Amino acid sequence: MTDGTSDDANGITLVPRDGQAYRFDPGALFLDFMLSGGPGPIARWESLNTPDDLRSWFSRTRLRLEPADIRASPADVGEARRMRDALWRLVHERLGRGSAEPGDLEAVNHAASHPSLVPRMQATGGGVEPAAVTEAGQAVRATWATPIEAAQVTSYIARDAIDLLTGPWAERIRKCGADDCMLVFIDMSRPGKRRWCSMERCGNRSKVRALRARKSGGGSEG
């Protein structure tokens, strides 16, 4: 896990303890949110402690929400953490890294049962890149109706997880090939052979270890 994060247009930039930042795109919204912490040994990296933390993490996901648009309470933090921890166990059980607990499915289903985010079209202006142009020539883009309740975002994330975990992409859930990395991603490569969370991080580290092993006569790591 990490000591800090920032975001960019194509994923989340993770900053490990060694300070060597790298970009990680897990390929799904709910996997973005799982980077905020988790149960068991992952709890020491918990980053959702206050409503402000929750608003911040919602803005870091690929939804790119504005924190000021989100209304959150301490109860919302607890609900989001329960849903996230349940997803963590369910995903890692699928990968052979542990077991889910009784009630995990219900925790995700309960979160998904709340009203979700409401999409809307908004006219663009001031040089904003439009997503579409109407017949009348008006540029519009997709956004979300505000104000946004934190439970709406949690619901949207839970629904994203349900869609993916019960669909064909569930077979493409992968764990990073590094023994010391707990990151999980959706392998969206055409051949389905993505091995690392990031070539910048774990991929390069593996190459360096393999090179050192060959130079020392110890063989390669494949």
C-alpha positions as CSV (number, residue, x, y, z in Angstrom):
1,M,0.0,0.0,0.0
2,T,1.0,3.6,0.1
3,D,1.7,6.6,2.4
4,G,0.1,9.0,0.0
5,T,-1.8,9.4,-3.3
6,S,-2.5,11.9,-6.0
7,D,-4.6,11.5,-9.1
8,D,-4.3,12.0,-12.8
9,A,-6.5,11.6,-15.8
10,N,-5.8,7.9,-16.4
11,G,-5.4,6.4,-12.9
12,I,-4.2,7.1,-9.4
13,T,-0.6,8.0,-8.7
14,L,0.7,6.0,-5.7
15,V,3.5,7.2,-3.5
16,P,5.1,4.3,-1.6
17,R,7.3,4.7,1.5
18,D,10.4,4.9,-0.7
19,G,9.0,8.0,-2.3
20,Q,9.2,6.6,-5.8
21,A,5.8,7.6,-7.2
22,Y,4.2,5.6,-10.0
23,R,0.9,5.5,-11.8
24,F,-1.5,2.6,-11.2
25,D,-4.7,2.1,-13.2
26,P,-6.7,-0.8,-11.7
27,G,-9.2,-0.6,-14.6
28,A,-12.4,-0.3,-12.5
29,L,-14.1,2.2,-10.3
30,F,-14.5,-0.1,-7.3
31,L,-10.9,-1.1,-7.5
32,D,-9.9,2.6,-7.4
33,F,-11.8,2.9,-4.1
34,M,-10.2,-0.2,-2.7
35,L,-6.9,1.7,-2.6
36,S,-8.2,3.8,0.3
37,G,-7.5,1.0,2.8
38,G,-8.8,-2.4,3.8
39,P,-9.4,-4.9,6.5
40,G,-6.9,-7.0,8.6
41,P,-3.3,-6.2,7.9
42,I,-4.2,-3.5,5.5
43,A,-6.0,-1.5,8.2
44,R,-2.7,0.2,9.1
45,W,-3.0,2.1,5.8
46,E,-6.6,3.2,6.5
47,S,-7.2,6.6,5.0
48,L,-11.0,7.0,5.5
49,N,-11.3,8.4,9.0
50,T,-13.4,11.6,8.5
51,P,-16.1,12.9,6.2
52,D,-13.4,15.1,4.5
53,D,-11.3,11.9,3.9
54,L,-14.3,10.3,2.2
55,R,-15.0,13.3,0.0
56,S,-11.4,13.4,-1.0
57,W,-11.2,9.8,-2.0
58,F,-14.4,10.0,-4.0
59,S,-12.8,12.8,-5.9
60,R,-9.7,10.7,-6.6
61,T,-11.5,7.9,-8.3
62,R,-12.3,8.0,-12.0
63,L,-15.6,9.7,-11.2
64,R,-13.6,12.9,-10.6
65,L,-16.2,14.4,-8.4
66,E,-15.7,17.8,-6.7
67,P,-15.4,17.3,-2.9
68,A,-17.4,20.5,-2.3
69,D,-20.4,18.9,-4.1
70,I,-20.5,15.9,-1.7
71,R,-22.4,15.9,1.6
72,A,-20.9,13.3,4.0
73,S,-21.3,12.4,7.7
74,P,-19.4,10.0,10.0
75,A,-22.1,7.4,9.4
76,D,-21.3,7.6,5.7
77,V,-17.7,7.0,6.4
78,G,-18.6,3.8,8.3
79,E,-20.9,2.6,5.5
80,A,-18.3,3.2,2.8
81,R,-15.6,1.4,4.8
82,R,-17.9,-1.6,5.4
83,M,-18.7,-1.9,1.7
84,R,-15.0,-1.4,0.7
85,D,-13.8,-4.0,3.3
86,A,-16.4,-6.5,2.1
87,L,-15.2,-6.0,-1.5
88,W,-11.6,-6.4,-0.5
89,R,-12.3,-9.8,1.1
90,L,-14.6,-10.9,-1.8
91,V,-12.0,-10.0,-4.5
92,H,-9.0,-11.5,-2.6
93,E,-11.0,-14.7,-1.9
94,R,-11.5,-15.0,-5.6
95,L,-7.7,-14.6,-6.1
96,G,-6.9,-17.2,-3.4
97,R,-5.6,-14.7,-0.9
98,G,-8.1,-15.2,1.9
99,S,-11.7,-15.8,2.7
100,A,-14.8,-13.6,2.6
101,E,-16.9,-13.3,5.8
102,P,-20.6,-14.0,6.4
103,G,-22.4,-10.8,5.5
104,D,-19.9,-9.5,3.0
105,L,-22.3,-10.0,0.1
106,E,-25.1,-8.3,2.0
107,A,-22.8,-5.3,2.8
108,V,-22.3,-4.7,-0.9
109,N,-25.9,-5.3,-1.7
110,H,-27.0,-2.9,1.1
111,A,-24.8,-0.2,-0.2
112,A,-26.1,-0.7,-3.8
113,S,-29.7,-0.5,-2.6
114,H,-29.4,3.2,-1.9
115,P,-30.3,5.8,-4.6
116,S,-27.3,6.2,-6.9
117,L,-25.7,9.2,-8.7
118,V,-28.0,11.0,-11.1
119,P,-26.4,11.8,-14.5
120,R,-27.2,15.0,-16.3
121,M,-26.2,16.9,-19.4
122,Q,-24.6,20.3,-19.0
123,A,-23.9,22.9,-21.7
124,T,-20.2,23.6,-22.0
125,G,-18.4,26.9,-22.6
126,G,-15.1,28.7,-22.0
127,G,-13.1,26.2,-24.1
128,V,-14.3,23.1,-22.2
129,E,-14.0,20.0,-24.5
130,P,-17.6,18.9,-25.3
131,A,-18.6,15.3,-25.3
132,A,-21.3,15.8,-27.9
133,V,-23.0,18.5,-30.0
134,T,-26.8,18.7,-30.3
135,E,-28.6,19.2,-33.6
136,A,-28.9,22.9,-32.7
137,G,-25.1,23.1,-32.4
138,Q,-25.0,23.3,-28.6
139,A,-22.0,21.6,-27.0
140,V,-22.9,19.4,-24.0
141,R,-21.1,17.1,-21.6
142,A,-22.0,14.6,-19.0
143,T,-21.9,15.5,-15.4
144,W,-23.7,14.6,-12.1
145,A,-26.7,16.3,-10.5
146,T,-25.6,18.1,-7.3
147,P,-25.6,18.2,-4.3
148,I,-24.4,14.7,-4.0
149,E,-25.0,12.5,-1.0
150,A,-22.1,10.3,0.0
151,A,-24.4,7.3,0.0
152,Q,-25.1,7.9,-3.7
153,V,-21.4,7.6,-4.5
154,T,-21.1,4.5,-2.3
155,S,-24.1,3.0,-4.1
156,Y,-22.6,3.8,-7.5
157,I,-19.3,2.1,-6.5
158,A,-21.1,-1.0,-5.1
159,R,-23.2,-1.3,-8.3
160,D,-20.0,-1.1,-10.4
161,A,-18.5,-3.9,-8.3
162,I,-21.6,-6.1,-8.7
163,D,-21.7,-5.6,-12.5
164,L,-18.0,-6.5,-12.8
165,L,-17.9,-9.4,-10.3
166,T,-20.9,-11.1,-11.9
167,G,-19.9,-10.4,-15.5
168,P,-17.4,-11.7,-18.1
169,W,-14.6,-9.3,-16.9
170,A,-14.6,-11.1,-13.5
171,E,-12.3,-13.7,-15.2
172,R,-9.8,-10.9,-15.9
173,I,-9.3,-9.9,-12.2
174,R,-5.6,-10.3,-11.5
175,K,-3.2,-9.8,-8.6
176,C,0.2,-8.2,-9.2
177,G,2.9,-10.8,-9.9
178,A,5.2,-9.4,-7.2
179,D,5.2,-11.4,-4.0
180,D,5.3,-8.2,-1.9
181,C,2.5,-6.3,-3.7
182,M,-1.2,-6.5,-2.8
183,L,-2.5,-4.5,-5.7
184,V,-5.4,-5.9,-7.8
185,F,-6.4,-4.9,-11.3
186,I,-8.5,-5.8,-14.3
187,D,-6.4,-7.2,-17.1
188,M,-7.8,-5.3,-20.1
189,S,-4.9,-6.3,-22.4
190,R,-6.0,-8.1,-25.6
191,P,-3.9,-11.3,-24.9
192,G,-4.9,-11.2,-21.2
193,K,-1.3,-11.5,-20.0
194,R,-0.8,-8.4,-17.9
195,R,1.4,-9.4,-15.0
196,W,2.2,-6.3,-13.0
197,C,0.3,-3.6,-11.3
198,S,2.7,-1.2,-13.0
199,M,5.8,-1.8,-15.2
200,E,7.2,1.4,-13.6
201,R,7.1,-0.2,-10.2
202,C,6.9,-4.0,-9.9
203,G,7.7,-4.8,-13.5
204,N,11.0,-2.9,-13.3
205,R,11.9,-4.3,-9.9
206,S,11.4,-7.8,-11.2
207,K,13.6,-7.1,-14.2
208,V,16.4,-5.7,-11.9
209,R,16.2,-8.8,-9.7
210,A,16.3,-11.1,-12.7
211,L,19.3,-9.2,-14.1
212,R,21.2,-9.4,-10.8
213,A,20.4,-13.1,-10.5
214,R,21.8,-13.8,-14.0
215,K,25.0,-11.8,-13.2
216,S,25.5,-13.7,-10.0
217,G,24.9,-17.1,-11.8
218,G,21.7,-17.7,-10.0
219,G,19.5,-18.0,-13.0
220,S,16.6,-15.8,-13.9
221,E,13.1,-15.2,-12.5
222,G,11.3,-16.0,-15.8
